[in-house]
Amino acid sequence: MKIIDLRSDTVTLPSPEMRKVMANAELGDDVFGEDPTVNRLQEMAAELLGKEAALLVTSGTQGNLAALLAHCRRGDEVILGKLSHTLNFEVGGASALGGLIMKAVRNDSNGRLDSGEMRAAIRPPDDHFARTGLICLENTHNLCGGTVLTAEDLAAVRDLADQHDLPIHIDGARVFNAAVALHVPVSRLTAFADSVTFCLSKGLGCPVGSVLCGSREFIAEARRYRKMLGGGMRQAGVLAAAGIYALENMVERLAEDHQNARIAAEGLAEIPGITLAPPPQTNLVYFTVEGWDLAAFVRRMSESGVLCFDEGGRIRWVTHFGIERADVEEAVARVQSVMPAGLPLRRAGV
Ligand SMILES: Cc1ncc(COP(=O)(O)O)c(C=O)c1O
């Protein structure tokens, strides 16, 4: 039986072509700024995102944390979504290590920050209040369903931020998915932010790494925090080579993942008891399963060779490099055959 792994786009493995460029990468000590391949990736990423400079980091989590630390001072408040990855899944690093206060506001179903709550969260200058240091957005938005913030959504936040002289950081772990879904250059979306993190190790298919982009001055500061966080990686050109390959060859391919997510969603929607929550915009498919305890559903699917997660009371499927149309069709067929077992299981309290 073929295992179809839909847990995350982080499970992608580097292709033989990617491994080859990694093996042949020209290397140096990146802490000294001497790895030519890292330098090339950073220049390329900065140019693509329309920023002055970029920094290769170990992970999305490290990129977001270095960004928050570089933008803010201890005791500052960071305005971000209640459903954001940074708030929920990054181990509270910004508070634990940076002394930052997370000021969470409601996300709407599309991943936008509620504009009223965001406005109210911005502190006026007053000795009693913590200072507002940053607004943090997520594009695409993971927990909201891989939803896309458009240029218009981002422009509205930029306007508000400018009124209060606040910087904006985008957790753009999947910002290339957003750009591909909207058919715009990624720089159209990143133009509204002071800094952006994007992940190489998700749909772009690299084994390790993310890139933080911003102004030259900001990246110089973030580079110090990267070192503090243990992210000075020496001959990191091995990883950067994969990143360069991905930016050149793997971005447009994301459209196939989106197409496969739509095919999965259409198939799932026809199965009684399954409700899409919401219909996918990119490569994440969330759905609810009536009649099943979700842990039991995940277990039963795993026994039938389809790996997935229960995220926040819904099942999440992620399409990615290595998952073909036939795989999602087969995964849907396996759900179809598993579903009827749900009601008796629930009655038995399993
Ligand atoms: C939206 C979002 N931001 C940040 C991250 C963190 O990335 P990493 O796992 O590389 O730390 C993830 C990882 O899944 C993510 O989905």
The ligand as an SDF file (V2000), in Angstrom:
LIG
                    3D

 16 16  0  0  0  0  0  0  0  0999 V2000
    2.4990   30.0410    8.9140 C   0  0  0  0  0  0  0  0  0  0  0  0
    3.7540   29.4520    9.4760 C   0  0  0  0  0  0  0  0  0  0  0  0
    4.6830   30.2650    9.9970 N   0  0  0  0  0  0  0  0  0  0  0  0
    5.8330   29.8030   10.4960 C   0  0  0  0  0  0  0  0  0  0  0  0
    6.1110   28.4560   10.5030 C   0  0  0  0  0  0  0  0  0  0  0  0
    7.3800   27.9780   11.1460 C   0  0  0  0  0  0  0  0  0  0  0  0
    8.2410   27.3800   10.2740 O   0  0  0  0  0  0  0  0  0  0  0  0
    9.3700   26.3510   10.8210 P   0  0  0  0  0  0  0  0  0  0  0  0
    8.6570   25.0590   11.0200 O   0  0  0  0  0  0  0  0  0  0  0  0
   10.3630   26.3370    9.7140 O   0  0  0  0  0  0  0  0  0  0  0  0
    9.9080   26.9120   12.0800 O   0  0  0  0  0  0  0  0  0  0  0  0
    5.1690   27.5620    9.9840 C   0  0  0  0  0  0  0  0  0  0  0  0
    5.4570   26.1030    9.9960 C   0  0  0  0  0  0  0  0  0  0  0  0
    4.6360   25.2810    9.7330 O   0  0  0  0  0  0  0  0  0  0  0  0
    3.9700   28.0680    9.4610 C   0  0  0  0  0  0  0  0  0  0  0  0
    3.0160   27.2590    8.9700 O   0  0  0  0  0  0  0  0  0  0  0  0
  1  2  1  0
  2  3  1  0
  2 15  2  0
  3  4  2  0
  4  5  1  0
  5  6  1  0
  5 12  2  0
  6  7  1  0
  7  8  1  0
  8  9  2  0
  8 10  1  0
  8 11  1  0
 12 13  1  0
 12 15  1  0
 13 14  2  0
 15 16  1  0
M  END
$$$$
